[in-house]
Amino acid sequence: MPIQVTMPALSPTMEEGNLAKWMVKEGDSVAPGDVIAEIETDKATMEVEAVDEGTVAKIVVPEGTEGVKVNALIAVLAEEGEDAADAVKAAEGGASAKAGAKAPEAEKPAEAVAPAEKAEAPAQAKPAEAKSASSGNGERVFASPLARRLAKEAGLDLSAIAGSGPKGRIVKADVEAAGKDGGAKAAAPAEAASAAASAPQAMSDDQVLKLFEEGSYELIPHDSMRKTIARRLVEAKSTIPHFYLTLDCEIDALLALRKQLNDAAPKVKTGDGEKPAYKLSVNDMVIKAHAKALAMVPDANVSWTENAMVKHKNADVGVAVSIPGGLITPIVRRADEKTLSAISNEMKDLAARARSRKLKTEEFQGGNTAVSNLGMFGIKDFAAVINPPHATILAVGAGEQRAVVKDGEVKVATVMSVTLSTDHRAVDGALGAELLAAFKQVIENPMAMLV
């Protein structure tokens, strides 16, 4: 029986990817765990491993192909003793049969079903395998992230759509077919419909371009990273009630400790000779101080969900790293428990692999909070946008010499402004102020980072 290899969803938000490179060729034998391809997503380049044993009968999507949709057929494997040509024919025939089977499902509009029957009608139209996963009785509906988004935008009920993907998974084509045939419409509450109608709409491309003289500009298409960043920023600012708190921290003691620790760093032998075992940056110490502050104020180390507050036991700190075309936020796990030297070396490795798009999915997804530092660009202060599921993000400005008043006298101190953005549903003003005060305490008394 042929084995279909489809474009994997390497992250919850992935809708499509670029098939950068095949690590196998037709006729090669593969076993579970063998790396068969490299996939470029909007954030990183990742290796794809085989999950079944077989022989590569056909490579359907050539390397270098961009915009390959999640769940699209990219290769066919033949099982032991199976003829490659027969495997390809059967696999492609099966894919065509699945695609053709979805149209009749959508011909029966959900609105035509009596309310008491709505939960049963969709289930009867589904393949047996998808029924248990996608029924209307509260069980999980298996669908790709893109299919979920399209269904939501079109007001379609996913549980009323039959999936043509692997194991009955609902994919983009299924949603589009249901929408064209008028089936699977969800019963939207009146207030939701009213809110959608009154929501402000962004200017269309044509409206924007009409404002500029033709020929006075060039159009540079967005890549997948920029599209994802734009979508997530709009979602974050539209769905998270941001609240901002700013204070100043004196960092002369921190700078002195940093110099002392760097001067005392032991030398290690490398292929290029000897070099220090670590070289601490101010950002490394900010990461540690923010993690310790979360440990000191555990009620602020949370994430919001509609049904419960997610209270985290560790301080996993994401760090914004600028890369060509956008940014990514690799995560330092358990930063509150790590030494400064461990954080420093880990961040150098994560940042280097982020810029070459070699991060693993688990290295940039999740986390409890984040740090965004623009101090190296001379920015005095700014407010950062929260990256869900985080409830906080700390924006760090430049350390600069300022006049401060101490004991009635004007003196010069190195001052760094920081702004904490909070999700006001999870971290209110007083709690956010407590967290920022704890950060200030640690950053101004940096010896606390060593214990």
C-alpha positions as CSV (number, residue, x, y, z in Angstrom):
1,M,0.0,0.0,0.0
2,P,1.5,3.4,-1.0
3,I,2.5,5.9,1.7
4,Q,1.7,9.5,1.1
5,V,4.2,12.1,2.4
6,T,2.5,15.4,2.9
7,M,3.7,18.9,3.7
8,P,3.9,18.9,7.5
9,A,2.6,21.6,9.8
10,L,5.8,22.5,11.7
11,S,4.1,25.0,13.9
12,P,0.5,25.8,15.0
13,T,0.4,28.9,12.8
14,M,2.1,27.4,9.7
15,E,-0.1,27.6,6.6
16,E,2.5,27.0,3.9
17,G,6.2,26.5,3.5
18,N,9.0,26.3,1.0
19,L,10.4,22.9,0.1
20,A,14.1,24.0,0.3
21,K,15.9,20.8,-0.3
22,W,15.4,17.0,-0.7
23,M,17.8,14.9,1.2
24,V,16.7,11.8,-0.7
25,K,16.1,10.9,-4.3
26,E,13.7,8.6,-6.1
27,G,14.7,4.9,-5.5
28,D,16.3,5.6,-2.1
29,S,15.2,3.5,0.9
30,V,14.2,5.4,4.1
31,A,13.4,4.4,7.6
32,P,11.6,6.1,10.4
33,G,13.8,9.0,11.7
34,D,15.7,9.5,8.5
35,V,15.9,13.1,7.4
36,I,14.2,13.4,4.0
37,A,13.8,17.1,3.4
38,E,14.4,20.6,4.6
39,I,11.4,22.9,4.9
40,E,11.6,26.7,5.2
41,T,8.8,28.3,7.2
42,D,8.2,31.9,8.0
43,K,10.6,31.6,11.0
44,A,13.2,28.9,10.4
45,T,14.5,26.1,8.2
46,M,13.7,22.7,9.7
47,E,14.5,19.1,8.9
48,V,11.6,16.7,8.1
49,E,12.0,13.1,9.2
50,A,10.4,10.1,7.7
51,V,7.7,8.4,9.9
52,D,7.3,5.3,7.8
53,E,9.7,2.8,6.2
54,G,9.7,2.4,2.4
55,T,11.3,3.4,-0.9
56,V,10.9,6.8,-2.5
57,A,8.7,6.0,-5.4
58,K,8.1,9.6,-6.6
59,I,9.1,13.1,-5.5
60,V,5.9,15.1,-6.3
61,V,7.1,18.6,-5.3
62,P,10.6,19.5,-6.5
63,E,13.1,21.2,-4.2
64,G,13.1,25.0,-4.4
65,T,9.2,25.1,-4.7
66,E,7.7,28.0,-2.7
67,G,4.3,28.3,-1.1
68,V,3.6,24.6,-0.7
69,K,0.4,24.3,1.4
70,V,0.2,22.3,4.6
71,N,-1.0,18.7,3.9
72,A,-0.2,18.9,0.1
73,L,1.2,15.7,-1.3
74,I,5.0,16.1,-1.7
75,A,6.2,12.5,-2.1
76,V,5.1,8.9,-2.4
77,L,6.8,6.0,-0.6
78,A,6.3,2.4,-1.8
79,E,6.2,-0.4,0.9
80,E,8.6,-3.3,0.7
81,G,7.9,-5.5,-2.3
82,E,5.5,-2.9,-3.8
83,D,6.1,-1.7,-7.4
84,A,7.0,2.0,-7.4
85,A,4.8,2.8,-10.5
86,D,1.8,1.1,-8.9
87,A,2.4,2.9,-5.6
88,V,2.4,6.3,-7.4
89,K,-0.7,5.5,-9.4
90,A,-2.6,4.3,-6.3
91,A,-1.5,7.3,-4.2
92,E,-2.4,9.9,-6.8
93,G,-5.7,8.1,-7.5
94,G,-6.5,8.1,-3.8
95,A,-5.7,11.8,-3.5
96,S,-8.0,12.5,-6.5
97,A,-10.8,10.4,-5.0
98,K,-10.6,12.3,-1.7
99,A,-10.7,15.6,-3.5
100,G,-13.8,14.5,-5.5
101,A,-15.6,13.1,-2.4
102,K,-15.9,16.5,-0.6
103,A,-18.3,18.2,-3.0
104,P,-21.4,16.1,-2.2
105,E,-20.8,16.6,1.5
106,A,-21.2,20.4,1.1
107,E,-24.4,20.2,-1.0
108,K,-26.6,20.0,2.1
109,P,-26.7,23.5,3.7
110,A,-26.5,23.3,7.5
111,E,-29.3,26.0,7.7
112,A,-31.8,23.5,6.2
113,V,-31.4,21.1,9.1
114,A,-33.7,21.4,12.1
115,P,-31.8,22.7,15.2
116,A,-32.2,19.3,17.0
117,E,-30.7,17.5,14.0
118,K,-27.7,19.7,13.4
119,A,-25.4,17.8,15.5
120,E,-26.2,14.5,13.8
121,A,-26.4,15.5,10.1
122,P,-22.8,16.6,9.6
123,A,-21.5,13.4,11.3
124,Q,-23.5,11.2,9.0
125,A,-21.8,12.8,6.0
126,K,-18.2,12.2,7.3
127,P,-15.9,9.3,6.7
128,A,-15.9,6.9,9.7
129,E,-12.4,7.8,10.7
130,A,-13.1,11.5,10.9
131,K,-16.4,11.1,12.6
132,S,-15.0,10.5,16.1
133,A,-12.5,13.3,15.8
134,S,-14.8,15.9,14.3
135,S,-18.3,15.2,15.6
136,G,-20.5,17.9,17.1
137,N,-20.6,16.3,20.6
138,G,-17.7,18.3,22.0
139,E,-14.8,16.2,20.6
140,R,-11.9,17.8,18.9
141,V,-12.2,18.8,15.2
142,F,-9.1,18.0,13.3
143,A,-8.3,20.8,10.9
144,S,-5.2,22.7,9.6
145,P,-4.6,26.2,11.1
146,L,-5.4,27.7,7.7
147,A,-8.6,25.8,7.4
148,R,-9.7,27.0,10.9
149,R,-8.9,30.6,10.0
150,L,-10.8,30.5,6.7
151,A,-13.8,28.8,8.3
152,K,-13.9,31.4,11.1
153,E,-13.7,34.3,8.5
154,A,-16.4,32.7,6.4
155,G,-18.7,31.8,9.4
156,L,-18.5,28.1,8.7
157,D,-19.0,25.4,11.2
158,L,-16.0,23.1,11.0
159,S,-17.8,20.2,12.6
160,A,-20.2,20.2,9.5
161,I,-17.3,19.9,7.0
162,A,-15.9,16.5,5.9
163,G,-12.1,16.5,5.7
164,S,-10.2,15.1,2.7
165,G,-6.8,15.4,4.4
166,P,-4.9,12.6,6.1
167,K,-7.1,10.7,8.6
168,G,-10.0,13.0,7.8
169,R,-8.3,16.2,8.6
170,I,-10.0,19.3,7.3
171,V,-7.9,21.3,4.9
172,K,-8.2,24.6,2.9
173,A,-9.9,23.0,-0.1
174,D,-12.6,21.4,2.1
175,V,-13.5,24.8,3.6
176,E,-13.6,26.5,0.2
177,A,-15.8,23.8,-1.2
178,A,-18.3,24.1,1.7
179,G,-18.3,27.9,1.3
180,K,-19.0,27.8,-2.4
181,D,-21.9,25.4,-1.9
182,G,-23.4,27.4,0.9
183,G,-23.1,24.5,3.5
184,A,-21.8,24.3,7.0
185,K,-22.8,27.9,7.9
186,A,-22.4,28.6,11.6
187,A,-25.2,30.3,13.5
188,A,-23.4,33.5,14.6
189,P,-24.9,35.4,17.5
190,A,-26.5,38.7,16.6
191,E,-24.1,40.7,18.7
192,A,-21.1,39.1,17.0
193,A,-22.6,39.9,13.6
194,S,-23.3,43.5,14.7
195,A,-19.7,43.9,16.0
196,A,-18.2,42.6,12.8
197,A,-20.3,45.0,10.7
198,S,-19.2,48.0,12.7
199,A,-15.5,47.0,12.9
200,P,-13.2,49.4,11.1
201,Q,-11.8,48.0,7.9
202,A,-8.3,48.5,6.7
203,M,-7.7,50.4,3.4
204,S,-7.5,48.1,0.4
205,D,-4.4,47.8,-1.7
206,D,-6.1,49.8,-4.5
207,Q,-7.1,52.6,-2.1
208,V,-3.5,52.9,-0.8
209,L,-1.9,52.9,-4.3
210,K,-4.4,55.6,-5.6
211,L,-2.9,58.0,-3.1
212,F,0.5,58.0,-4.9
213,E,1.5,59.0,-8.4
214,E,1.8,56.0,-10.7
215,G,5.5,55.2,-11.4
216,S,6.7,56.9,-8.2
217,Y,7.0,53.6,-6.4
218,E,7.9,49.9,-6.7
219,L,6.0,47.0,-5.2
220,I,7.9,44.5,-3.1
221,P,5.8,41.4,-2.3
222,H,5.6,40.4,1.3
223,D,7.3,37.1,2.2
224,S,5.7,34.6,4.5
225,M,7.5,35.9,7.6
226,R,6.3,39.5,7.1
227,K,2.8,38.3,6.5
228,T,2.9,36.2,9.7
229,I,4.3,39.1,11.8
230,A,1.7,41.5,10.4
231,R,-1.2,39.1,11.2
232,R,0.1,38.3,14.7
233,L,0.6,42.0,15.6
234,V,-2.9,42.9,14.5
235,E,-4.3,40.0,16.5
236,A,-2.3,41.0,19.5
237,K,-3.3,44.6,19.5
238,S,-6.9,43.8,18.6
239,T,-7.5,41.1,21.3
240,I,-5.1,42.0,24.2
241,P,-5.9,45.0,26.3
242,H,-2.4,46.5,26.6
243,F,-1.4,48.4,29.7
244,Y,2.0,50.2,30.1
245,L,4.3,50.9,33.0
246,T,7.6,52.7,32.8
247,L,10.4,53.4,35.3
248,D,14.1,54.3,35.3
249,C,16.9,52.0,36.6
250,E,20.4,53.1,37.6
251,I,22.8,50.6,36.2
252,D,26.3,51.8,37.3
253,A,26.6,48.9,39.7
254,L,25.5,46.5,37.0
255,L,28.1,47.8,34.5
256,A,30.8,47.5,37.1
257,L,29.9,43.9,38.0
258,R,29.7,43.0,34.3
259,K,33.2,44.3,33.7
260,Q,34.5,42.5,36.8
261,L,32.9,39.2,35.7
262,N,34.1,39.5,32.1
263,D,37.7,40.3,33.2
264,A,37.6,37.2,35.4
265,A,36.3,34.9,32.7
266,P,38.6,31.8,32.4
267,K,40.2,31.1,29.0
268,V,39.2,28.0,27.0
269,K,41.0,26.5,24.0
270,T,39.4,26.5,20.6
271,G,40.5,25.8,17.1
272,D,41.4,29.5,16.8
273,G,43.4,29.6,20.0
274,E,42.2,30.7,23.4
275,K,39.1,32.8,24.1
276,P,37.1,33.7,27.2
277,A,34.6,31.1,28.4
278,Y,31.9,33.8,28.3
279,K,31.4,37.5,27.6
280,L,28.4,38.9,29.3
281,S,26.2,41.6,27.7
282,V,23.9,44.0,29.5
283,N,21.0,42.1,27.8
284,D,22.1,38.9,29.4
285,M,21.8,40.5,32.8
286,V,18.4,42.0,31.9
287,I,17.1,38.5,31.0
288,K,18.3,37.2,34.3
289,A,16.9,40.1,36.3
290,H,13.5,39.8,34.5
291,A,13.4,36.0,35.2
292,K,14.3,36.6,38.9
293,A,11.6,39.3,39.2
294,L,9.0,36.8,37.9
295,A,10.2,34.3,40.5
296,M,9.8,37.0,43.1
297,V,6.3,37.9,41.9
298,P,4.8,34.6,40.8
299,D,1.3,36.0,40.3
300,A,2.6,37.9,37.3
301,N,4.2,34.8,35.7
302,V,1.0,33.9,34.0
303,S,-0.9,33.5,30.7
304,W,-4.5,34.2,30.0
305,T,-7.1,31.8,28.8
306,E,-10.9,32.3,28.8
307,N,-11.5,29.5,31.3
308,A,-8.5,29.8,33.7
309,M,-5.3,31.6,34.5
310,V,-2.2,29.6,33.5
311,K,0.3,30.1,36.3
312,H,3.8,29.1,35.2
313,K,6.3,27.4,37.5
314,N,9.4,28.5,35.6
315,A,10.5,31.7,34.0
316,D,11.0,31.0,30.3
317,V,12.1,34.3,28.8
318,G,11.8,35.0,25.0
319,V,14.3,37.5,23.6
320,A,13.5,39.4,20.4
321,V,16.2,38.9,17.8
322,S,16.2,41.0,14.6
323,I,16.8,38.9,11.4
324,P,16.6,39.8,7.7
325,G,12.9,40.5,6.9
326,G,11.6,40.6,10.4
327,L,12.3,39.2,13.9
328,I,12.0,36.0,15.9
329,T,11.9,35.4,19.7
330,P,14.0,32.4,20.8
331,I,13.4,31.4,24.4
332,V,15.8,30.9,27.3
333,R,14.1,28.2,29.3
334,R,14.3,28.3,33.1
335,A,16.3,31.5,33.0
336,D,15.7,32.1,36.7
337,E,17.7,29.0,37.5
338,K,20.6,29.5,35.0
339,T,23.9,31.3,35.6
340,L,24.7,34.5,33.8
341,S,27.4,32.7,31.8
342,A,25.0,30.0,30.8
343,I,22.4,32.5,29.6
344,S,25.0,34.5,27.7
345,N,26.4,31.5,25.8
346,E,22.9,30.1,25.1
347,M,21.7,33.5,23.7
348,K,24.7,33.7,21.4
349,D,23.9,30.2,20.0
350,L,20.2,30.9,19.7
351,A,20.7,34.3,18.0
352,A,23.3,32.9,15.5
353,R,20.9,30.0,14.6
354,A,17.9,32.4,14.4
355,R,19.7,34.6,11.8
356,S,20.5,31.5,9.7
357,R,16.9,30.2,10.3
358,K,18.1,27.0,11.9
359,L,16.1,27.2,15.1
360,K,13.9,24.2,16.1
361,T,10.2,24.9,16.6
362,E,10.3,24.4,20.4
363,E,13.1,27.0,20.6
364,F,10.9,29.9,19.6
365,Q,7.4,28.9,20.5
366,G,5.8,29.3,23.9
367,G,7.6,31.0,26.8
368,N,6.1,33.0,29.6
369,T,7.3,36.5,28.8
370,A,9.8,38.4,26.6
371,V,12.5,41.0,26.5
372,S,12.9,43.5,23.6
373,N,16.0,45.6,23.8
374,L,16.6,48.5,21.4
375,G,19.2,50.2,23.7
376,M,22.0,49.3,21.3
377,F,20.3,51.6,18.7
378,G,20.3,54.5,21.1
379,I,16.5,54.3,21.7
380,K,15.7,55.9,25.1
381,D,12.3,54.2,25.7
382,F,9.5,52.5,23.8
383,A,6.5,50.2,24.3
384,A,6.6,46.7,22.9
385,V,3.6,44.6,21.6
386,I,2.8,41.5,23.7
387,N,3.4,38.2,21.9
388,P,0.6,35.7,22.9
389,P,0.4,33.6,24.9
390,H,2.6,35.9,27.0
391,A,1.0,38.3,29.4
392,T,4.0,40.6,29.6
393,I,6.9,42.0,27.6
394,L,9.8,44.2,28.8
395,A,11.0,46.9,26.5
396,V,14.6,48.0,27.3
397,G,16.1,51.4,26.3
398,A,19.7,52.6,26.2
399,G,21.7,53.2,29.3
400,E,22.8,56.8,29.3
401,Q,24.3,59.3,31.7
402,R,21.6,61.5,33.2
403,A,21.5,64.1,36.0
404,V,19.8,62.6,39.1
405,V,19.1,64.1,42.5
406,K,20.6,62.2,45.5
407,D,20.3,63.5,49.1
408,G,19.5,66.9,47.7
409,E,22.4,67.1,45.3
410,V,22.6,66.7,41.6
411,K,24.8,63.9,40.5
412,V,25.5,61.9,37.3
413,A,24.3,58.3,37.0
414,T,23.9,55.8,34.2
415,V,20.1,55.4,33.8
416,M,18.2,52.9,31.7
417,S,14.4,53.3,31.1
418,V,12.3,50.2,30.8
419,T,8.6,49.8,29.9
420,L,6.5,46.8,30.9
421,S,3.6,46.0,28.6
422,T,1.0,43.8,30.3
423,D,-2.1,42.0,29.3
424,H,-4.5,43.8,31.6
425,R,-6.8,40.7,31.8
426,A,-4.0,38.8,33.5
427,V,-1.7,41.4,35.1
428,D,-3.3,44.5,36.3
429,G,-1.7,47.8,37.1
430,A,-0.7,47.1,40.7
431,L,0.6,43.7,40.0
432,G,2.6,45.0,37.0
433,A,4.0,47.7,39.2
434,E,5.1,45.1,41.7
435,L,6.8,43.1,39.0
436,L,8.6,46.1,37.6
437,A,9.7,47.2,41.1
438,A,11.2,43.7,41.7
439,F,13.1,44.0,38.4
440,K,14.5,47.4,39.5
441,Q,15.6,45.9,42.8
442,V,17.5,43.2,41.1
443,I,19.0,45.3,38.3
444,E,20.2,48.0,40.7
445,N,21.6,45.3,43.1
446,P,23.1,42.9,40.6
447,M,24.9,40.8,43.1
448,A,21.5,39.2,43.7
449,M,21.9,37.5,40.2
450,L,24.9,35.5,41.5
451,V,23.0,33.8,44.3
